[in-house]
Amino acid sequence: MREFLLFLVSIVFVLCGSVISKQCTNMVDQLSSHTFRYELLKSNNETWKEEMFSHYHLIHTDDSVWANLLPRKMLREEDELSWSMMYRKMKNPDGFKLAGNFLKELSLHDVSLDPTSFHWRAQQTNLEYLLLLDVDRLVWSFRKTAELPTPGQAYGGWEEPTGELRGHFVGHFLSAAAKMWASTHNETLKEKMSAVVSALSACQKQMGTGYLSAFPSEQFDRFEAVKPVWAPYYTIHKILAGLLDQYTFSDNTEALNMTTWMVEYFYNRVQNVVTKYSLERHWQSLNEETGGMNDVLYRLFTITDNPKHLLLAHLFDKPCFLGVLAVQADDISGFHANTHIPIVIGSQMRYEVTGDPLYKSIGTYFMETVNSSHSYATGGTSVGEFWSDPMRLATTLQTENEESCTTYNMLKVSRHLFRWTKEIVYADYYERALTNGVLSIQRGTEPGVMIYMLPLGRGVSKAVSFHGWGTKFNTFWCCYGTGIESFSKLGDSIYFEEEGSVPGLYVIQYISSTLDWKSGQILVTQKVDPVASWDPFLRITLTFSSKEGTAQSSTLNLRIPTWTNSNGAKAELNAQDVPLPAPGNFLSITREWSASDRITLQLPITLRTEAIKDDRPEYASIQAILYGPYLLAGHTTGDWDIKSGNSDWITPIPASYNSQLATFSQKSGSSIFVLSNSNQSITMEQLPAPGTVGAAISTFRVISSDTSNDTTGGSVMLEPFNLPGMLLVNQGSDLAVTNSPTEESSSSFLLVSGLDGNSDTVSFESVNQKGCYVYSGVNYQSSVRLKLSCNNGDTSEAEFRQATSFVMNKGISEYHPISFVAMGARRSFLLEPLLSFRDESYSVYFNIQAQ
């Protein structure tokens, strides 16, 4: 036992650079949750607060063992500087340089998204939101803290003036705006973000110490005293990262000066804690979330080469957590996921700065651990903000899955790993998590409406969870901050370059865009054809424009993803076939590119099922369905049983079906009502907005017996949009939806001109009960049930004609180009990409049993 303990101590000793950490997380788990902490601090229940905070940073019995083994040397400033310089000299005897021959990031300034692409639309929606935000409202609490005038009023939600995390979103705004400006060069945005930097600079100068935050420094007094406080360094990280991004992407030197002044202030604070108490005390305080402090400090060091910045970065590494990963133990369950992923990102920067291979292996093992045992089919991770037990995900499916922040940060982890290794698996992961975990969090094209959690349970909705959809000006969750950043940098991981006498370009994401590749001295235009279910291929075309008077040989490397297959795959250079490698490799072509060159790539997109990460036999049938990188969700309120085995158990929806979708409406009183399928009963409901459950249940496919599709005057059947294979039937005078009509019922109706005589209306006459029509009633309210009526004198003729006439409009809902029907045990399912859902109910996992 003693030898094993010494081994663990030695591992942590290496991690800390001569400092050993205490127990990692010893606070009550709920307090790690941002959601829980916000609700606790907003509560007026003082008894609840006292009970929760009475357990704050409890010391476990084995802490004394660790404490006794800790070296007790107090660091003076000269000790710190000499130590850090010695460390740098050992790691980089030739001076500062990157640790390896990594792929180089290409500037967002050089990448333009194609306005026809889905990604551009998502970027544009985010730009519209950033432009809506007001400078005075963003910096209100900063000015209040600096005792400066506060025009306007503060924003609400997590930015409200009494919130302990206030100011965090402003840091995210600075990062998002810098990246968005680099992506779009929108000058209005540049003026806005520069005004925010100037306002914050005035606050910092007013306080005069280098300190800058929307809350007073008293929160750090509590942090250092290990007293209850909500993650002040988390917010400081966001502000530092935002200012650093303002310098990096827009050359704002004032922002860099503000950053270094802030860091000097916090360097002195941490030094004071170490001098007054011990390094052990500093590590203990890190049980509170500190965001990516280590990451931003390593980034700053690459700019300033200031050894203080390197040392402070080391002191924000969390060695007790990184130590677990260093010995390759999957012991992350129970940890607050988004507290710890940024620490791993920081450790990856430590590898890039110092070259210490231990931190490369930590990042690699962490990614493997999360991806193999803790991630969902979206590529995302966490349940209720925490990691659950490994390979036990089947019982975690609910509304509070996949905190959006975690996906944002896992993309950073995979991005580092791809740049180091050029391994396809990391590029494939990036594509999956971006497509399903990021693009799914916006509510269509509504600026400033995003989600905190991505529900993954049965019959869930993005609109129905603890948080639901956020609002433009009264939410500002952590996931709003990472959300606006994600949609500002959609072009940052499409292309990477490899420097050398023959430069190389890696195309790892297939997104329509243009790259000004300066090293290769060419413009590269990538055009991706829209993906559809009825045409199972991804088609990419690359064209080139050489810069005048230049000729440079370079290598183009195109990712062949693992989700495709070789059967039907094809590549051409100038209409000549090019041999393709197997999936999971790069197609590499070297030449002097010219304007006449053209590459086309055709990759088969296959349907596949993927079992949930759960090794218990009773959950082996719980599977997701993917189409290439797209996770398909089924329209359902809870049913999830699917029968596979037949070759046609899942079939694509033809493009022509959208032209067959219709919504039927009537006016009653001052309101418009639409014919709806409500739990397989036919009712009239108020006209819904697109993207809602109401829109899905009030859209029907009109199936005509006339091959010319001229439905009026002919026999039709009505199939509910979200219940493929089911039909509206009349059973006597009752109307219902079923997939098994009886002899006594009929699913066929004659679609005739409206009995009310209006040119824009239609009526439905029963085929097997002539003279009887689908009838709603007169002056009704929502949820009135429709019936088949033959007007036996119950109403006047005029009222009867009005109640049987419906305006036939284009369907409120429509099929996504990627749409399928999957054969279910009791009903079939309409499958569409998760990213296309707004408020509709869905399931992303199914109980798939072989027939």
NORFEN-V518934 format. One record per residue. N is the residue number from 1. RES is the residue in one letter. NEAR is the number of other ideal C-beta (glycine too) atoms within 10 Angstrom. Layout:
# NORFEN-V518934
N/RES/NEAR  N/RES/NEAR
This chain:
# NORFEN-V518934
1/M/5  2/R/6  3/E/6  4/F/8  5/L/12  6/L/12  7/F/10  8/L/15  9/V/16  10/S/11  11/I/18  12/V/22  13/F/19  14/V/14  15/L/26  16/C/22  17/G/17  18/S/12  19/V/22  20/I/23  21/S/24  22/K/22  23/Q/19  24/C/18  25/T/19  26/N/16  27/M/18  28/V/16  29/D/15  30/Q/17  31/L/20  32/S/23  33/S/19  34/H/24  35/T/18  36/F/16  37/R/20  38/Y/18  39/E/13  40/L/18  41/L/15  42/K/10  43/S/12  44/N/6  45/N/10  46/E/8  47/T/8  48/W/12  49/K/14  50/E/9  51/E/11  52/M/19  53/F/16  54/S/10  55/H/13  56/Y/16  57/H/18  58/L/12  59/I/13  60/H/11  61/T/7  62/D/10  63/D/15  64/S/10  65/V/12  66/W/20  67/A/16  68/N/8  69/L/14  70/L/19  71/P/12  72/R/9  73/K/12  74/M/12  75/L/18  76/R/12  77/E/13  78/E/8  79/D/11  80/E/21  81/L/15  82/S/12  83/W/16  84/S/21  85/M/13  86/M/11  87/Y/18  88/R/18  89/K/11  90/M/11  91/K/13  92/N/15  93/P/7  94/D/6  95/G/8  96/F/13  97/K/10  98/L/13  99/A/18  100/G/13  101/N/10  102/F/17  103/L/21  104/K/16  105/E/13  106/L/22  107/S/16  108/L/20  109/H/14  110/D/16  111/V/24  112/S/18  113/L/22  114/D/16  115/P/10  116/T/11  117/S/18  118/F/20  119/H/22  120/W/20  121/R/16  122/A/21  123/Q/22  124/Q/16  125/T/19  126/N/25  127/L/23  128/E/13  129/Y/22  130/L/22  131/L/14  132/L/11  133/L/22  134/D/13  135/V/18  136/D/16  137/R/17  138/L/25  139/V/28  140/W/24  141/S/24  142/F/26  143/R/21  144/K/18  145/T/22  146/A/23  147/E/10  148/L/15  149/P/7  150/T/18  151/P/11  152/G/13  153/Q/11  154/A/20  155/Y/23  156/G/15  157/G/18  158/W/23  159/E/25  160/E/16  161/P/16  162/T/10  163/G/22  164/E/21  165/L/28  166/R/26  167/G/25  168/H/30  169/F/27  170/V/27  171/G/28  172/H/23  173/F/27  174/L/29  175/S/26  176/A/29  177/A/30  178/A/30  179/K/24  180/M/29  181/W/26  182/A/22  183/S/25  184/T/19  185/H/11  186/N/15  187/E/9  188/T/11  189/L/20  190/K/18  191/E/11  192/K/19  193/M/27  194/S/18  195/A/14  196/V/22  197/V/22  198/S/14  199/A/19  200/L/29  201/S/18  202/A/15  203/C/22  204/Q/21  205/K/13  206/Q/14  207/M/19  208/G/8  209/T/12  210/G/17  211/Y/19  212/L/25  213/S/26  214/A/29  215/F/22  216/P/13  217/S/15  218/E/10  219/Q/20  220/F/22  221/D/13  222/R/16  223/F/22  224/E/20  225/A/13  226/V/17  227/K/13  228/P/20  229/V/23  230/W/23  231/A/22  232/P/26  233/Y/23  234/Y/23  235/T/27  236/I/26  237/H/25  238/K/27  239/I/25  240/L/28  241/A/25  242/G/29  243/L/31  244/L/26  245/D/28  246/Q/27  247/Y/20  248/T/19  249/F/23  250/S/19  251/D/9  252/N/23  253/T/9  254/E/15  255/A/25  256/L/18  257/N/14  258/M/25  259/T/27  260/T/19  261/W/17  262/M/21  263/V/25  264/E/16  265/Y/18  266/F/19  267/Y/20  268/N/13  269/R/17  270/V/21  271/Q/20  272/N/12  273/V/19  274/V/20  275/T/12  276/K/10  277/Y/16  278/S/19  279/L/23  280/E/18  281/R/15  282/H/20  283/W/23  284/Q/22  285/S/21  286/L/24  287/N/22  288/E/23  289/E/25  290/T/23  291/G/27  292/G/25  293/M/27  294/N/27  295/D/26  296/V/30  297/L/31  298/Y/27  299/R/23  300/L/26  301/F/25  302/T/14  303/I/14  304/T/15  305/D/12  306/N/18  307/P/18  308/K/21  309/H/24  310/L/25  311/L/23  312/L/24  313/A/25  314/H/23  315/L/25  316/F/24  317/D/27  318/K/25  319/P/26  320/C/21  321/F/24  322/L/27  323/G/22  324/V/23  325/L/25  326/A/19  327/V/13  328/Q/13  329/A/11  330/D/19  331/D/14  332/I/23  333/S/13  334/G/12  335/F/20  336/H/23  337/A/25  338/N/28  339/T/24  340/H/24  341/I/26  342/P/27  343/I/27  344/V/28  345/I/23  346/G/27  347/S/29  348/Q/27  349/M/23  350/R/29  351/Y/23  352/E/21  353/V/24  354/T/23  355/G/16  356/D/20  357/P/11  358/L/16  359/Y/25  360/K/21  361/S/14  362/I/26  363/G/23  364/T/21  365/Y/18  366/F/27  367/M/21  368/E/14  369/T/20  370/V/26  371/N/20  372/S/12  373/S/21  374/H/24  375/S/24  376/Y/26  377/A/24  378/T/24  379/G/26  380/G/27  381/T/29  382/S/29  383/V/22  384/G/20  385/E/25  386/F/22  387/W/24  388/S/20  389/D/15  390/P/18  391/M/16  392/R/17  393/L/25  394/A/18  395/T/14  396/T/22  397/L/20  398/Q/15  399/T/18  400/E/23  401/N/24  402/E/28  403/E/30  404/S/27  405/C/24  406/T/28  407/T/28  408/Y/25  409/N/23  410/M/28  411/L/22  412/K/19  413/V/24  414/S/26  415/R/22  416/H/23  417/L/23  418/F/24  419/R/20  420/W/20  421/T/15  422/K/19  423/E/14  424/I/18  425/V/16  426/Y/22  427/A/24  428/D/21  429/Y/23  430/Y/23  431/E/23  432/R/24  433/A/26  434/L/23  435/T/22  436/N/28  437/G/27  438/V/25  439/L/21  440/S/24  441/I/27  442/Q/25  443/R/19  444/G/14  445/T/11  446/E/15  447/P/18  448/G/22  449/V/19  450/M/29  451/I/24  452/Y/25  453/M/28  454/L/28  455/P/26  456/L/28  457/G/20  458/R/20  459/G/16  460/V/26  461/S/20  462/K/26  463/A/18  464/V/14  465/S/19  466/F/12  467/H/16  468/G/17  469/W/21  470/G/21  471/T/14  472/K/16  473/F/15  474/N/12  475/T/22  476/F/26  477/W/26  478/C/27  479/C/26  480/Y/29  481/G/25  482/T/26  483/G/26  484/I/24  485/E/25  486/S/27  487/F/26  488/S/29  489/K/22  490/L/27  491/G/27  492/D/19  493/S/23  494/I/20  495/Y/22  496/F/22  497/E/20  498/E/19  499/E/12  500/G/11  501/S/5  502/V/12  503/P/18  504/G/21  505/L/22  506/Y/23  507/V/24  508/I/24  509/Q/22  510/Y/23  511/I/23  512/S/22  513/S/23  514/T/18  515/L/23  516/D/17  517/W/23  518/K/13  519/S/16  520/G/25  521/Q/18  522/I/25  523/L/17  524/V/23  525/T/16  526/Q/24  527/K/17  528/V/20  529/D/14  530/P/12  531/V/20  532/A/17  533/S/26  534/W/15  535/D/14  536/P/16  537/F/17  538/L/20  539/R/16  540/I/19  541/T/15  542/L/20  543/T/17  544/F/18  545/S/15  546/S/18  547/K/14  548/E/6  549/G/6  550/T/10  551/A/11  552/Q/15  553/S/12  554/S/22  555/T/17  556/L/24  557/N/20  558/L/24  559/R/24  560/I/21  561/P/21  562/T/14  563/W/21  564/T/22  565/N/14  566/S/13  567/N/7  568/G/13  569/A/19  570/K/15  571/A/20  572/E/14  573/L/16  574/N/11  575/A/7  576/Q/7  577/D/9  578/V/15  579/P/6  580/L/18  581/P/14  582/A/11  583/P/18  584/G/15  585/N/15  586/F/19  587/L/19  588/S/12  589/I/17  590/T/12  591/R/11  592/E/14  593/W/26  594/S/12  595/A/11  596/S/9  597/D/18  598/R/13  599/I/22  600/T/17  601/L/24  602/Q/16  603/L/26  604/P/17  605/I/22  606/T/14  607/L/18  608/R/11  609/T/15  610/E/13  611/A/16  612/I/22  613/K/21  614/D/19  615/D/13  616/R/11  617/P/7  618/E/8  619/Y/19  620/A/13  621/S/19  622/I/20  623/Q/20  624/A/23  625/I/25  626/L/21  627/Y/23  628/G/22  629/P/22  630/Y/25  631/L/25  632/L/28  633/A/30  634/G/26  635/H/24  636/T/22  637/T/15  638/G/10  639/D/18  640/W/20  641/D/14  642/I/24  643/K/17  644/S/18  645/G/10  646/N/10  647/S/7  648/D/7  649/W/18  650/I/21  651/T/16  652/P/19  653/I/22  654/P/13  655/A/14  656/S/9  657/Y/18  658/N/17  659/S/13  660/Q/18  661/L/19  662/A/25  663/T/22  664/F/25  665/S/18  666/Q/22  667/K/11  668/S/19  669/G/10  670/S/5  671/S/13  672/I/13  673/F/24  674/V/23  675/L/25  676/S/26  677/N/25  678/S/16  679/N/9  680/Q/14  681/S/14  682/I/23  683/T/21  684/M/27  685/E/18  686/Q/15  687/L/16  688/P/20  689/A/10  690/P/15  691/G/20  692/T/17  693/V/19  694/G/21  695/A/24  696/A/27  697/I/27  698/S/29  699/T/26  700/F/26  701/R/21  702/V/20  703/I/16  704/S/16  705/S/10  706/D/13  707/T/6  708/S/7  709/N/11  710/D/10  711/T/18  712/T/13  713/G/12  714/G/15  715/S/15  716/V/26  717/M/19  718/L/25  719/E/23  720/P/23  721/F/25  722/N/23  723/L/22  724/P/25  725/G/14  726/M/21  727/L/22  728/L/25  729/V/25  730/N/27  731/Q/14  732/G/11  733/S/13  734/D/14  735/L/24  736/A/19  737/V/22  738/T/16  739/N/16  740/S/8  741/P/18  742/T/9  743/E/6  744/E/10  745/S/18  746/S/19  747/S/19  748/S/19  749/F/26  750/L/17  751/L/21  752/V/16  753/S/15  754/G/18  755/L/20  756/D/16  757/G/9  758/N/13  759/S/6  760/D/11  761/T/20  762/V/24  763/S/20  764/F/26  765/E/19  766/S/22  767/V/16  768/N/13  769/Q/14  770/K/9  771/G/9  772/C/22  773/Y/24  774/V/24  775/Y/22  776/S/23  777/G/18  778/V/15  779/N/10  780/Y/18  781/Q/13  782/S/13  783/S/13  784/V/16  785/R/15  786/L/24  787/K/17  788/L/22  789/S/20  790/C/15  791/N/18  792/N/8  793/G/8  794/D/10  795/T/16  796/S/11  797/E/10  798/A/11  799/E/15  800/F/21  801/R/19  802/Q/22  803/A/26  804/T/26  805/S/24  806/F/24  807/V/17  808/M/16  809/N/14  810/K/11  811/G/22  812/I/23  813/S/24  814/E/16  815/Y/23  816/H/20  817/P/18  818/I/22  819/S/24  820/F/23  821/V/19  822/A/21  823/M/19  824/G/22  825/A/14  826/R/8  827/R/18  828/S/22  829/F/28  830/L/26  831/L/32  832/E/25  833/P/24  834/L/23  835/L/22  836/S/21  837/F/24  838/R/20  839/D/21  840/E/25  841/S/23  842/Y/27  843/S/24  844/V/29  845/Y/26  846/F/26  847/N/17  848/I/23  849/Q/13  850/A/9  851/Q/9
